[in-house]
């Protein structure tokens, strides 16, 4: 089954990962990429396929602490992929925020790269 849908963007953030059934301890990880349907978390945790996990993301200013519930769809030596389940409006908003932040950063980098290329004016570079 192909579980990857939509655009995946790089989204680096520290996360806390807990089993959905609250059994066992929570572990730290690093959110590596995110799409509308799932995430990949860099971690030494090796959950079994179909395990329910909750991934908690806290903003740097501690104002936002969201739980992204999901089900493990693959795991390897670097981490695991999680397909979301039961996302609420606030969860979807956070995912859109990650995507928008990625697009803004990528666009700014493209502008910076083009401004350093001979023959492309600042006005032309700002078009992109």
C-alpha positions as CSV (number, residue, x, y, z in Angstrom):
1,X,0.0,0.0,0.0
2,X,1.4,3.4,-0.9
3,X,0.9,5.5,2.2
4,X,2.7,8.7,1.0
5,X,0.3,11.3,-0.3
6,X,0.8,15.0,-1.0
7,X,3.9,17.1,-0.8
8,X,6.4,16.2,1.9
9,X,8.5,19.1,3.2
10,X,11.4,19.3,5.6
11,X,10.2,20.3,9.0
12,X,12.9,20.0,11.7
13,X,11.5,20.1,15.2
14,X,12.1,18.3,18.5
15,X,9.3,15.9,19.4
16,X,8.3,13.6,22.1
17,X,6.9,10.2,21.0
18,X,4.6,8.1,23.2
19,X,2.6,5.0,22.6
20,X,-1.1,5.8,22.1
21,X,-2.1,3.3,24.7
22,X,0.2,5.1,27.3
23,X,2.2,1.9,27.8
24,X,5.9,2.4,28.2
25,X,8.0,5.5,28.4
26,X,8.0,8.4,26.0
27,X,11.1,9.0,23.8
28,X,12.6,12.0,22.2
29,X,13.0,12.3,18.4
30,X,13.4,14.8,15.6
31,X,10.6,15.5,13.2
32,X,12.3,15.2,9.8
33,X,9.6,15.7,7.2
34,X,5.8,16.2,7.1
35,X,2.9,15.9,4.7
36,X,-0.8,16.3,5.0
37,X,-1.1,12.6,5.8
38,X,2.0,11.7,7.8
39,X,5.5,12.3,9.1
40,X,8.9,10.8,9.3
41,X,10.6,11.0,12.7
42,X,14.4,10.5,13.2
43,X,14.7,8.3,16.3
44,X,16.4,5.2,17.7
45,X,12.9,4.0,18.6
46,X,11.9,0.9,16.5
47,X,8.1,0.6,16.9
48,X,6.4,-2.3,15.3
49,X,4.3,-1.7,12.1
50,X,0.7,-0.7,12.9
51,X,1.6,0.5,16.4
52,X,-0.4,3.6,17.5
53,X,1.9,6.5,18.5
54,X,1.3,10.1,19.6
55,X,3.9,12.6,18.5
56,X,4.0,15.8,20.6
57,X,5.4,19.0,19.1
58,X,6.1,22.0,21.2
59,X,6.9,25.4,19.8
60,X,10.1,27.1,20.8
61,X,8.2,29.7,22.8
62,X,6.1,27.0,24.6
63,X,2.8,28.5,23.4
64,X,1.8,25.6,21.3
65,X,1.9,21.9,22.3
66,X,0.1,19.7,19.8
67,X,-0.4,15.9,19.6
68,X,-0.3,14.3,16.2
69,X,-1.7,10.8,16.6
70,X,-0.8,8.2,14.0
71,X,0.0,4.6,13.1
72,X,3.5,3.3,12.2
73,X,3.6,2.4,8.5
74,X,7.4,1.8,8.2
75,X,10.5,1.8,10.3
76,X,14.2,1.6,9.5
77,X,17.6,2.2,11.1
78,X,17.1,6.0,11.1
79,X,13.5,6.3,12.4
80,X,9.9,5.6,11.5
81,X,7.1,6.8,9.3
82,X,3.7,7.6,10.8
83,X,0.4,8.0,9.0
84,X,-1.9,10.4,10.8
85,X,-5.3,9.5,12.2
86,X,-8.0,11.6,13.9
87,X,-6.4,15.0,13.3
88,X,-8.4,18.0,14.6
89,X,-8.4,21.6,13.2
90,X,-5.5,22.7,15.3
91,X,-3.4,19.7,14.1
92,X,-4.2,20.5,10.4
93,X,-3.3,24.2,11.1
94,X,0.1,23.2,12.4
95,X,0.8,21.0,9.3
96,X,-0.2,23.9,7.0
97,X,2.1,26.2,9.0
98,X,5.1,23.8,8.4
99,X,4.3,23.7,4.7
100,X,3.9,27.5,4.4
101,X,7.2,28.0,6.3
102,X,9.0,25.7,4.0
103,X,7.6,27.4,0.9
104,X,8.6,30.9,2.2
105,X,12.1,29.7,3.1
106,X,12.6,28.0,-0.3
107,X,11.4,31.1,-2.1
108,X,13.7,33.3,-0.1
109,X,16.6,31.0,-0.8
110,X,15.8,31.0,-4.6
111,X,15.8,34.8,-4.6
112,X,19.1,34.9,-2.7
113,X,20.6,32.5,-5.2
114,X,19.4,34.4,-8.2
115,X,20.6,37.7,-6.9
116,X,24.1,36.3,-6.9
117,X,23.9,35.2,-10.6
118,X,25.3,37.7,-13.2
119,X,22.7,39.0,-15.6
120,X,19.7,38.7,-13.2
121,X,18.6,42.0,-11.7
122,X,17.2,42.4,-8.2
123,X,13.9,43.3,-9.8
124,X,13.9,40.1,-11.9
125,X,15.0,38.0,-8.9
126,X,12.2,39.4,-6.8
127,X,9.6,38.2,-9.3
128,X,10.3,34.6,-8.2
